[in-house]
Amino acid sequence: MTISLDALDAFRHEARSLDRADPLARFREEFVFADEDLLYFDGNSLGRLPKRTAALVARSVEAEWGGRLIRGWNDGWVDAPRRVGDKLARLLGAGPGEVAVSDGTSVNLFKLAVSALRARPGRRTIVTDALNFPSDLYVLEGAAALLPAGHRVVAVPSRDGIAIDAEDLYASITEDTALVSLSHVAYRSGFLHDMQAVTARAHAAGALVLWDVSHSVGAVPIDLEASGADLAVGCTYKYLNGGPGAPAFLYVRRALQETLQNPIPGWFSRHEPFSFGDGYEPARDLSRFLVGTPPILSLVAAEAGVDLALEAGIGPAREKTLALGEFLVRLWETLLETRGVTLRSPREAARRGAHVSFGHPQGLAVDRALIGEMNVIPDFRPPDVIRFGMSPLTTRFIDLVEGVARFKRVLDEERWRRYAGEGPAVT
Ligand SMILES: Cc1ncc(COP(=O)(O)O)c(C=O)c1O
């Protein structure tokens, strides 16, 4: 016990000096901290509220909606998905006219998956992996079932539940593969795929590649152009701090924009939608992947989050989350490993995104005790994984020390026992 306290003090000392040297420390001023004692490690699920967002949304509600009413569409609303997309493109290594922000991630994935499958007639396999987000797997299965050719989804298994072996993945990509669709960072373990290498392998086999970058955008450098990626989707409510239900984005490489067809040909995807013309004619650029009326108020919030991420810069953001991750793994080795907590993320920092996952046989009860009694919010993913997400703009090293100290107390005092049993609907 004494050793642990000494170790904690040494970590506290180190954390304070790391926080003082943090070039992104000033960004905490940009966010709302309603409860200073709360240790929030769920920015990989829902990022914090930027202070500017509240003001910008209020202005949009009052001055634009309240004051301008329908005229707002011509004052800029109608261009918002593409305008915010062009900003976001800078975080994705994409060019202007290649990214649009609208709809949800699952919907965007569906649109792009179906359009890709139709662009590879004669090929019937979609390759993904077992660590992909369940919604992505459901959507890919749904896309396969919709097409008449008998498409099937091959989900490459993980050998250890943490990572996907590159050779296993490459062995699954064949001449029958129409589409390779993967999450860049795996939602449960944080495993990071090598986007460039996987894309090259898929292209060598003649397949298209669709990346879900929900868990990397704003935290991990992404270069869609350099990696040769064809398509991508992602959300703006995690590391981009766009707010609950913020619209997602989609990327379509410019060279593909005129050949792929959106399977949901809503009016916003039509050439000259306000001609209200008979018959459908797809827009001649990226707009053909839109569907209907964009969520303007949520786009205002998403844009504020994108602006903040651009101001911080993805280089410093990655450096910080790598350092936070290493620090957290050292805390785990010293204080949690001997207490039955396992590491459920890749050990090597370069193979992880910005969250670190731990396993415990009573994972859900431990997570609930941390939230209910310790004012610590990580999150839980079945069957037994507790995730600690590190937000580059708001998480401090000292937060990790105090979070692990509280985690240790839950275990030492067996506080989780009170929470064994049924959990809440959203974990
Ligand atoms: C990797 C990944 N893909 C897709 C989704 C689902 O996104 P949406 O709810 O916007 O459809 C999530 C949600 O957390 C996710 O983490």
The ligand as a MOL file (V3000), in Angstrom:
LIG
                    3D

  0  0  0     0  0            999 V3000
M  V30 BEGIN CTAB
M  V30 COUNTS 16 16 0 0 0
M  V30 BEGIN ATOM
M  V30 1 C -16.4090 3.5840 -35.7010 0
M  V30 2 C -17.8450 3.9920 -35.6710 0
M  V30 3 N -18.5700 3.9050 -36.7860 0
M  V30 4 C -19.8720 4.2470 -36.8210 0
M  V30 5 C -20.5060 4.7110 -35.6930 0
M  V30 6 C -21.9790 5.0320 -35.7500 0
M  V30 7 O -22.1550 6.3210 -36.1050 0
M  V30 8 P -23.6190 6.9550 -36.3170 0
M  V30 9 O -24.3440 6.7680 -35.0370 0
M  V30 10 O -23.2920 8.3920 -36.6270 0
M  V30 11 O -24.2710 6.2530 -37.4390 0
M  V30 12 C -19.7830 4.8420 -34.5010 0
M  V30 13 C -20.4500 5.3470 -33.2870 0
M  V30 14 O -19.8930 5.5010 -32.2460 0
M  V30 15 C -18.4260 4.4480 -34.4910 0
M  V30 16 O -17.7080 4.5150 -33.3700 0
M  V30 END ATOM
M  V30 BEGIN BOND
M  V30 1 1 1 2
M  V30 2 1 2 3
M  V30 3 2 2 15
M  V30 4 2 3 4
M  V30 5 1 4 5
M  V30 6 1 5 6
M  V30 7 2 5 12
M  V30 8 1 6 7
M  V30 9 1 7 8
M  V30 10 2 8 9
M  V30 11 1 8 10
M  V30 12 1 8 11
M  V30 13 1 12 13
M  V30 14 1 12 15
M  V30 15 2 13 14
M  V30 16 1 15 16
M  V30 END BOND
M  V30 END CTAB
M  END
